[in-house]
Amino acid sequence: MNDYERIALVIRYLDEHHTEQPDLATLAEYLGLSQFHFHRLFLAWAAITPKDFLQCLTLAHAKELLRQGKSVLDASLISGLSGPGRLHDLCVTLEAASPGELKSGGEGWTISAGLAESPFGRCLVGESPRGICHLSFVASQDGQAEWTALQGNWPQARLQRDDSAAARIAARVFARPGQSRAQPALRAFVQGTVFQLRVWRALLQVPPGTLVSYGHLASALGKPAAARAVGTAVGQNPLAYLVPCHRVIRETGVMGDYRWGQVRKRAVVAWESGLRSPVETLD
């Protein structure tokens, strides 16, 4: 069991028992660890204490982040900034496949793809000649379903296994502030409609540790009646974490669905909240 799997178990436990406000001893015992080792593990993974993490799971916290996200998102979209709130110096240029590229199915291309570790479990990363074209969290042991999905998106392309290259990309995508020097923007290449591309580019404007509702995202795009369509586009995002669809929640503050699992969504949101939260000692 890796660190993320241990944290995922704790998140599921907290989802079921958060009203009991379990203390450090209870959580450590649940994982079969000493309080010292559990606290150190959690702090190293999330950069916040279990107590702060528990607060991140509450409805009040989600609603507060949602309120903050409205003005931040508007300012970003209006000013035309490119990813103002990306982690450290990470910026992403997002381009869509042309009709010709879609029709060819990647014919003549070699897509370098491989499995890599992330703070939220293993992921499959694929990079085409035009940029990163696939990033998904792996649910199975062998990742075969994710490989099949990647090949299905580009049926005529040749897949070349390269776990080392995937690890280098993942290290940039998931790096914490101060872990890496400023580097050129990551190039991302997706299959999507004009509307989907607008939604995904808008998501790049939402800073980490900030949440926005489907309805407000639709309004910011000038489509206030299209919250459902925005939700569909968010759910079809092909680049996990890189295009931060995990930062979109319902108007009520409820986290909502996530194609890579609700537990993982909660983990990502709390992990990003920890980047802007002071580290405190658990009572």
TORSE-37001 format. One line per 8 residues: their letters; for each residue x, y, z of N, C-alpha, C. Coordinates in steps of 0.1 Angstrom, whole numbers, padded with zeros to 4 digits. Each point is the difference from the previous one (the first is absolute). Example, Ala and Ser with C-alpha at 12.3 -4.5 7.8 and 13.67 -1.06 7.14 Angstrom:
BEGIN
as> 0132:-0057:0078:-0009:0012:0000:0009:0012:0000  -0004:0011:-0007:0009:0011:0000:-0008:0011:0008;
***
This chain:
BEGIN
mndyeria> 0009:-0012:0000:-0009:0012:0000:0009:0012:0000  -0002:0009:-0010:0008:0013:0000:-0006:0011:0008  0006:0011:0000:-0004:0011:0009:-0014:0005:-0004  -0003:0002:-0013:-0013:0004:-0004:-0011:-0009:0004  0003:-0013:-0002:-0010:-0010:0004:-0004:0001:0015  0011:0002:0008:-0003:0002:0014:-0008:0012:0003  0003:0011:-0007:-0007:0013:0002:-0014:-0002:-0005  -0002:-0007:-0011:-0014:-0003:-0005:-0008:-0007:0010;
lvirylde> 0006:-0009:0007:-0008:-0008:0010:-0004:0010:0011  0009:0009:0004:-0004:0010:0010:-0011:0009:-0005  0001:0004:-0012:-0010:0009:-0006:-0014:-0007:0001  0000:-0013:-0004:-0013:-0007:0000:-0005:-0001:0015  0009:-0002:0009:-0004:-0001:0014:-0005:0014:0005  0006:0010:-0004:-0004:0014:0004:-0014:0003:-0006  -0002:-0004:-0013:-0013:0002:-0006:-0011:-0006:0008  0003:-0012:0006:-0011:-0007:0007:-0001:0004:0015;
hhteqpdl> 0011:0006:0005:0001:0003:0015:0003:0015:0003  -0001:0009:-0010:0005:0013:0002:-0008:0007:0011  -0013:-0003:0002:-0008:0006:0010:0005:-0004:0014  0008:-0010:0001:0005:-0004:0013:0013:0007:0003  0006:0007:-0010:0012:0007:0001:0011:-0009:0006  0003:-0011:-0007:0010:-0009:0006:0014:0007:0002  0006:-0004:0011:0013:0006:0003:0012:-0008:-0006  0011:0005:0003:0012:-0006:-0006:0002:-0014:0004;
atlaeylg> -0003:-0004:0012:0002:-0013:0005:-0009:-0010:-0008  -0013:0005:-0002:-0010:-0009:-0007:0005:-0002:-0014  0004:0010:-0007:0004:-0002:-0014:0013:-0008:-0001  0009:0002:0009:0012:-0008:-0001:-0003:-0015:0003  -0009:-0003:0010:-0003:-0013:0003:-0007:-0007:-0012  -0009:0008:-0007:-0007:-0005:-0012:0010:-0005:-0011  0011:0006:-0001:0010:-0004:-0010:0010:-0010:0005  0000:-0002:0013:0009:-0009:0006:0014:0006:0002;
lsqfhfhr> 0001:0013:0002:0012:0007:0001:0001:0007:0014  0012:0004:0004:0001:0008:0012:-0005:0014:-0003  -0003:0007:0010:-0005:0014:-0002:0012:0008:-0007  0012:-0002:0005:0011:0007:-0006:0002:-0002:-0015  0000:-0013:-0003:0002:-0004:-0014:-0012:0005:-0009  -0012:-0002:0005:-0011:0005:-0008:0000:0015:-0002  0003:0007:0010:0000:0015:-0001:0011:0004:-0010  0012:-0006:0001:0011:0003:-0009:-0004:-0003:-0015;
lflawaai> -0006:-0012:-0001:-0004:-0004:-0014:-0010:0009:-0006  -0010:0004:0008:-0011:0009:-0005:0006:0014:-0003  0008:0005:0009:0005:0013:-0002:0009:0000:-0013  0008:-0010:-0002:0009:-0001:-0012:-0008:-0001:-0012  -0012:-0007:0000:-0008:-0001:-0012:-0008:0012:-0003  -0007:0005:0010:-0010:0011:-0002:0005:0014:0003  0011:0001:0007:0006:0013:0005:-0009:0007:0009  -0010:-0007:0005:-0009:0005:0011:-0002:-0011:0010;
tpkdflqc> -0005:0003:0011:-0002:-0010:0011:-0013:-0008:-0003  -0002:-0011:0006:-0013:-0007:-0001:-0012:0009:0004  0002:0008:0011:-0010:0009:0005:-0004:0010:-0011  0010:0006:-0007:-0003:0010:-0010:-0007:-0007:-0012  0004:-0013:-0003:-0005:-0007:-0011:-0015:-0003:0003  -0003:-0003:0012:-0014:-0003:0004:-0009:0012:-0003  0006:0012:0003:-0007:0013:-0003:-0002:0002:-0015  0009:-0005:-0008:-0001:0001:-0014:-0011:-0008:-0006;
ltlahake> -0005:-0010:0008:-0010:-0009:-0005:-0014:0006:0004  -0001:0010:0008:-0013:0005:0004:-0007:0008:-0010  -0013:0001:0001:-0008:0008:-0010:0004:0015:0002  0002:0004:0012:0003:0015:0002:0013:0004:-0007  0010:-0009:0001:0012:0003:-0007:-0002:0001:-0015  -0007:-0010:-0005:-0003:0000:-0015:-0007:0013:-0004  -0010:0004:0008:-0007:0012:-0004:0008:0012:0001  0009:0001:0009:0009:0011:0001:0010:0001:-0012;
llrqgksv> 0005:-0012:-0004:0009:0000:-0012:-0008:0004:-0012  -0013:-0004:0000:-0008:0003:-0012:-0002:0015:-0001  -0003:0006:0012:-0001:0015:0000:0012:0007:-0005  0012:-0005:0004:0012:0006:-0004:0003:-0002:-0015  -0005:-0012:-0005:0003:-0003:-0014:-0007:0009:-0010  -0012:0006:0004:-0007:0008:-0009:0007:0012:-0005  0005:0008:0009:0007:0012:-0004:0014:-0003:-0006  0006:-0011:0005:0013:-0003:-0006:-0002:-0005:-0015;
ldaslisg> -0010:-0008:-0002:-0002:-0005:-0013:-0003:0011:-0010  -0010:0009:0004:-0004:0011:-0008:0012:0009:-0004  0009:0003:0010:0011:0008:-0003:0010:-0006:-0010  0002:-0013:0002:0009:-0007:-0009:-0005:0000:-0014  -0013:-0003:-0002:-0006:-0001:-0013:-0001:0013:-0007  -0003:0010:0007:-0002:0014:-0005:0014:0005:-0005  0010:-0002:0008:0013:0005:-0003:0008:-0009:-0011  -0006:-0011:-0003:0006:-0009:-0010:0013:-0006:0005;
lsgpgrlh> 0002:-0002:0013:0012:-0006:0005:0001:-0014:-0004  0012:-0005:-0001:0002:-0014:-0004:0005:-0008:0013  -0010:-0006:0007:0003:-0008:0011:0007:0007:0012  -0007:0011:0005:0007:0008:0010:0002:-0008:0013  -0008:-0010:0003:0001:-0007:0012:0006:-0014:0000  0007:-0003:-0011:0006:-0013:-0002:0010:-0002:0011  0002:-0013:0004:0010:-0003:0010:0014:0005:-0005  0008:0006:0010:0013:0006:-0003:0000:0007:-0013;
dlcvtlea> 0009:-0003:-0010:0000:0008:-0012:-0006:-0008:-0012  -0009:-0009:0004:-0006:-0009:-0011:-0011:0008:-0007  0002:0000:-0014:-0010:0006:-0008:-0002:-0011:-0011  -0012:0000:-0006:-0004:-0010:-0010:-0006:0007:-0012  0005:-0003:-0012:-0006:0004:-0012:-0008:-0011:-0005  -0013:0002:-0003:-0010:-0010:-0003:-0004:0002:-0015  0002:-0010:-0008:-0004:0001:-0014:-0008:-0012:-0003  -0009:0002:-0010:-0010:-0011:-0004:0004:-0006:-0013;
aspgelks> -0003:-0013:-0002:0003:-0006:-0013:-0009:0005:-0011  0006:0002:-0011:-0008:0004:-0012:-0008:-0011:-0005  -0011:0003:-0009:-0008:-0011:-0006:0009:-0010:-0007  0010:0005:-0007:0009:-0009:-0007:0007:-0010:0009  0005:0006:0012:0007:-0008:0009:-0009:-0011:0007  -0013:0005:0002:-0009:-0010:0006:-0003:-0011:-0010  -0001:0003:-0013:-0004:-0010:-0010:0012:-0009:-0001  0012:0004:0000:0012:-0009:-0002:0002:-0009:0012;
ggegwtis> -0005:0004:0012:0001:-0009:0012:0014:-0001:0004  0009:0010:-0003:0014:-0001:0005:0008:-0007:-0010  -0004:-0003:-0012:0008:-0007:-0010:0014:0006:-0002  0010:-0008:0001:0014:0005:-0002:0006:0006:0013  -0008:0000:0011:0005:0005:0013:0006:-0011:0008  0009:0003:0009:0004:-0008:0011:-0003:0007:0013  -0008:-0006:0008:-0004:0005:0013:0008:-0007:0010  0008:0008:0007:0008:-0005:0012:-0010:-0001:0012;
aglaespf> -0001:-0011:0006:-0009:-0002:0011:0006:-0009:0010  -0004:0003:0013:0005:-0009:0011:-0007:0003:0013  0003:-0009:0009:-0006:0001:0013:0009:0008:0009  -0005:0008:0009:0008:0008:0009:-0008:0001:0014  0008:0003:0010:-0006:0002:0013:-0004:0015:0002  -0011:0002:0007:-0004:0014:0003:-0004:0000:0015  -0002:0012:0006:-0005:0000:0014:-0014:-0007:0001  -0007:-0003:-0011:-0013:-0005:0001:-0001:-0014:-0007;
grclvges> 0011:-0007:0000:0000:-0013:-0006:0007:0000:-0013  0001:-0012:-0006:0006:-0001:-0013:-0008:0007:-0011  0007:0005:-0010:-0007:0006:-0011:0006:-0004:-0013  -0007:0000:-0011:0004:-0003:-0013:0002:0014:-0008  0012:0002:-0005:0003:0013:-0007:0003:-0003:-0014  -0006:0007:-0009:0003:-0002:-0015:0004:0013:-0006  0011:0000:-0008:0004:0013:-0006:0001:-0003:-0015  -0007:0008:-0008:0000:0000:-0014:0010:0010:-0006;
prgichls> 0003:0000:-0013:0009:0010:-0005:-0005:0014:0002  -0013:0002:0003:-0006:0013:0002:-0001:0004:0015  0003:-0010:0009:-0001:0003:0014:-0006:-0011:0008  -0002:0002:0013:-0006:-0010:0009:-0015:-0002:-0005  -0003:-0013:-0003:-0013:-0003:-0006:-0008:-0009:0009  0006:-0004:0011:-0007:-0009:0009:0006:0000:0014  -0009:0002:0010:0004:-0001:0014:-0012:-0005:0008  0001:-0013:0005:-0011:-0005:0007:0006:-0008:0012;
fvasqdgq> -0008:0000:0011:0004:-0008:0011:-0004:-0015:-0002  0009:-0009:0004:-0002:-0014:-0003:-0007:-0007:0012  -0011:-0007:-0004:-0008:-0007:0010:0004:-0014:0002  0005:-0006:-0011:0003:-0015:0000:0014:-0002:0003  0004:-0012:0002:0014:-0004:0003:0009:0002:-0012  -0005:-0004:-0012:0008:0000:-0012:-0002:0013:-0008  -0011:0007:0003:-0003:0012:-0008:-0004:-0002:-0014  -0005:-0013:-0002:-0004:-0003:-0014:-0011:0008:-0005;
aewtalqg> -0010:0003:0008:-0012:0008:-0004:0005:0014:-0005  0009:0005:0007:0005:0014:-0003:0008:-0001:-0013  0008:-0010:-0002:0008:-0002:-0013:-0010:-0002:-0011  -0011:-0007:0002:-0010:-0002:-0011:-0006:0013:-0003  -0004:0008:0010:-0006:0013:-0003:0009:0009:-0008  0013:0000:0004:0009:0008:-0008:0001:-0004:-0014  0002:-0013:-0002:0001:-0005:-0014:-0013:0002:-0008  -0012:0000:0007:-0012:0002:-0006:-0002:0015:-0005;
nwpqarlq> 0006:0009:0007:-0001:0014:-0004:0009:0003:-0012  0011:-0008:-0001:0009:0002:-0012:0003:-0013:-0006  -0010:-0006:-0007:0001:-0014:-0004:0011:-0003:-0010  0004:0010:-0008:0011:-0002:-0010:0014:0003:0005  0001:0005:0012:0013:0004:0005:0007:-0012:0006  0013:0000:0000:0008:-0010:0007:0003:0004:0014  -0003:-0009:0009:0003:0003:0014:0014:-0005:0004  0008:0008:0005:0013:-0004:0005:0001:0001:0015;
rddsaaar> 0003:-0011:0007:0000:0000:0014:0013:0007:0005  -0002:0010:0008:0012:0007:0006:-0004:0006:0014  0002:-0009:0010:-0004:0004:0014:0009:0012:0005  0012:0000:-0005:0009:0011:0005:-0004:0014:-0005  -0004:0001:-0013:-0006:0012:-0005:-0012:0004:0007  -0009:-0010:0003:-0013:0003:0007:0003:0005:0014  0010:-0005:0006:0004:0004:0014:0005:0014:0000  0007:0004:-0010:0005:0014:-0001:-0011:0010:-0002;
iaarvfar> -0010:-0004:-0008:-0012:0009:-0002:-0008:0001:0013  -0002:-0012:0006:-0008:0000:0012:0007:0008:0011  0013:0000:0001:0007:0008:0010:-0002:0014:-0002  -0001:0005:-0012:-0003:0014:-0002:-0015:0004:0003  -0009:-0009:-0004:-0014:0003:0002:-0003:0000:0014  0005:-0009:0008:-0004:-0001:0014:0010:0006:0010  0010:0007:-0005:0010:0006:0009:-0006:0010:0009  0005:0001:0012:-0004:0010:0010:0008:0013:-0003;
pgqsraqp> -0005:0012:0005:0008:0012:-0001:0014:-0002:0005  0010:0005:-0007:0014:0000:0005:0007:-0013:-0004  -0007:-0010:-0005:0006:-0013:-0003:0007:0000:-0014  -0003:0010:-0008:0006:0000:-0013:0002:0014:-0005  0010:0003:-0009:0002:0013:-0005:-0011:0003:-0011  -0001:0013:-0003:-0009:0004:-0011:0004:-0007:-0013  -0010:-0005:-0007:0002:-0007:-0012:-0010:0004:-0011  0003:-0003:-0013:-0010:0004:-0010:-0014:-0006:0003;
alrafvqg> -0010:0006:-0005:-0014:-0005:0002:-0001:-0014:-0006  -0008:-0008:0007:-0003:-0013:-0005:-0010:0001:-0011  0002:-0007:-0011:-0009:0000:-0011:-0010:-0012:0001  -0012:0003:0000:-0011:-0010:0001:-0008:0000:-0013  -0003:-0012:-0005:-0007:-0002:-0013:-0012:-0009:0002  -0012:0005:-0003:-0012:-0008:0004:-0009:-0001:-0012  -0009:-0010:0001:-0011:-0001:-0010:-0013:0006:0007  -0006:0010:-0006:-0011:0006:0006:-0007:0010:-0009;
tvfqlrvw> -0012:0003:0003:-0008:0011:-0008:0005:0014:0004  -0004:0009:-0007:0003:0014:0003:-0005:0004:0014  -0012:-0005:0004:-0006:0003:0013:0008:-0007:0011  0004:-0013:-0002:0007:-0007:0010:0014:0007:0002  0006:0005:-0011:0013:0006:0002:-0001:0013:0008  -0011:0007:-0002:-0002:0013:0008:-0002:-0004:0014  -0007:-0010:0003:-0002:-0004:0014:0014:-0005:0006  0007:-0008:-0007:0013:-0005:0006:0010:0011:0001;
rallqvpp> 0000:0010:-0009:0009:0011:0002:-0004:0009:0012  -0013:0001:0002:-0005:0008:0011:0004:-0007:0013  0001:-0013:0001:0004:-0007:0012:0014:0003:0003  0008:0002:-0010:0015:0004:0002:0001:0013:0008  -0010:0008:0000:0000:0013:0007:-0003:-0001:0015  -0005:-0012:0004:-0005:-0001:0014:0013:-0004:0008  0004:0008:0010:0012:-0003:0008:-0002:-0012:0009  0011:-0007:0003:-0001:-0011:0009:-0004:0005:0014;
gtlvsygh> -0008:-0008:0007:-0005:0004:0013:-0013:0008:-0002  -0005:0002:-0012:-0012:0008:-0003:-0010:-0009:-0007  -0012:0001:0003:-0011:-0007:-0007:-0010:0009:-0007  -0006:-0005:-0010:-0010:0007:-0007:-0012:-0009:-0003  -0012:0005:-0001:-0012:-0008:-0003:-0001:-0001:-0015  -0008:-0010:-0004:-0003:-0002:-0014:-0008:0012:-0006  -0009:0005:0008:-0008:0011:-0004:0008:0013:-0002  0009:0002:0009:0008:0012:-0001:0010:-0001:-0011;
lasalgkp> 0005:-0012:-0002:0009:-0002:-0012:-0007:0003:-0013  -0012:-0004:0000:-0008:0002:-0012:-0003:0015:-0002  -0003:0007:0011:-0002:0015:-0001:0013:0007:-0004  0011:-0004:0005:0013:0006:-0004:0003:-0002:-0014  -0005:-0010:-0006:0002:-0003:-0014:-0011:0007:-0009  -0009:0007:0006:-0010:0007:-0007:-0012:-0009:-0004  -0001:-0012:0007:-0010:-0009:-0003:-0007:-0004:0013  -0007:0010:0006:-0006:-0003:0014:-0010:-0011:0000;
aaaravgt> -0006:-0003:-0011:-0010:-0011:-0001:0006:-0013:-0003  0013:-0001:-0002:0006:-0012:-0005:0008:-0008:0011  -0005:0001:0013:0007:-0007:0010:0001:-0015:-0002  -0011:-0005:-0005:0000:-0015:-0003:0011:-0003:-0010  0000:0008:-0011:0010:-0003:-0011:0014:0002:0005  0002:0010:0009:0013:0002:0006:0004:-0012:0008  -0010:-0005:0008:0003:-0012:0008:0004:-0012:-0009  -0006:-0002:-0011:0003:-0011:-0009:0014:0002:-0005;
avgqnpla> 0004:0012:-0004:0013:0003:-0006:0011:-0002:0011  -0003:0004:0012:0009:-0002:0011:0002:-0015:0002  -0010:-0008:0000:0001:-0014:0002:0007:-0008:-0011  0002:0007:-0012:0006:-0007:-0011:0015:0005:-0002  0005:0007:0010:0014:0005:0000:0009:-0012:-0001  0009:0000:-0010:0009:-0012:-0002:0013:0001:0007  0002:0011:0007:0013:0002:0006:-0002:0002:0015  0000:-0011:0008:-0002:0001:0014:0010:0009:0007;
ylvpchrv> -0004:0008:0009:0008:0009:0008:0006:0011:-0008  0006:-0003:-0012:0006:0011:-0008:-0011:0010:-0004  -0011:-0004:-0005:-0012:0008:-0001:-0008:-0002:0012  -0001:0009:0009:-0005:-0002:0014:-0015:-0001:0001  -0006:-0010:-0006:-0014:-0002:0002:-0005:-0003:0014  0010:-0004:0008:-0003:-0003:0014:-0004:0012:0008  0003:0012:-0005:-0003:0012:0007:-0014:0006:-0002  -0009:-0008:-0007:-0013:0003:-0003:-0010:-0008:0009;
iretgvmg> -0008:0007:0008:-0010:-0006:0009:-0014:0005:-0003  -0009:-0006:0007:-0014:0005:-0001:-0002:0013:0008  -0011:0007:-0004:-0003:0012:0007:-0002:-0001:0015  -0004:-0012:0004:-0002:-0002:0014:0013:-0002:0008  0011:-0001:-0007:0012:-0003:0007:0004:-0015:0000  -0009:-0008:-0005:0002:-0015:-0001:0010:-0002:-0011  0010:-0009:0003:0011:-0003:-0010:-0005:-0005:-0013  -0010:-0008:0000:-0005:-0006:-0013:0008:-0011:-0005;
dyrwgqvr> -0003:-0004:-0013:0006:-0011:-0006:0014:0003:-0005  0008:-0010:-0002:0013:0001:-0006:0004:-0013:-0007  0004:0001:-0012:0002:-0012:-0008:0010:-0009:0005  0009:0005:0009:0011:-0008:0006:-0003:-0003:0015  -0013:0002:0004:-0004:-0004:0013:-0001:0012:0010  -0011:0000:0007:-0003:0011:0010:0011:0001:0011  0005:-0012:0004:0010:0001:0011:0013:0007:-0006  0004:-0003:-0012:0011:0006:-0006:-0002:0015:-0002;
kravvawe> -0012:0004:-0003:-0003:0014:-0002:0001:0008:0013  -0005:-0006:0011:0002:0006:0013:0014:0001:0004  0008:-0011:-0003:0014:0001:0003:0007:0011:-0007  -0003:0001:-0013:0007:0011:-0008:-0003:0013:0005  -0013:0003:0003:-0005:0013:0005:0007:0003:0013  0000:-0009:0009:0006:0002:0013:0015:0002:-0001  0007:-0008:-0009:0014:0001:-0002:0004:0014:-0005  -0008:0005:-0010:0002:0014:-0005:-0003:0010:0010;
sglrspve> -0010:-0002:0009:-0003:0010:0010:0012:0001:0010  0007:-0012:0002:0011:0000:0009:0012:0009:-0006  0000:0003:-0013:0011:0008:-0005:-0001:0014:0004  -0012:0004:0005:-0002:0014:0003:-0004:0001:0015  0001:-0011:0008:-0004:0000:0014:0012:-0001:0009  0000:0007:0011:0011:-0002:0009:0000:-0014:0007  0011:-0005:0002:0001:-0013:0007:-0001:0001:0015  -0009:-0007:0006:-0002:0001:0014:0001:-0013:0006;
tld> 0002:0000:0013:0001:-0013:0008:-0013:-0005:0004  -0003:-0013:-0003:-0013:-0005:0004:-0001:-0001:0015  -0011:0005:0006:-0002:-0001:0014:-0001:-0014:0005;
***
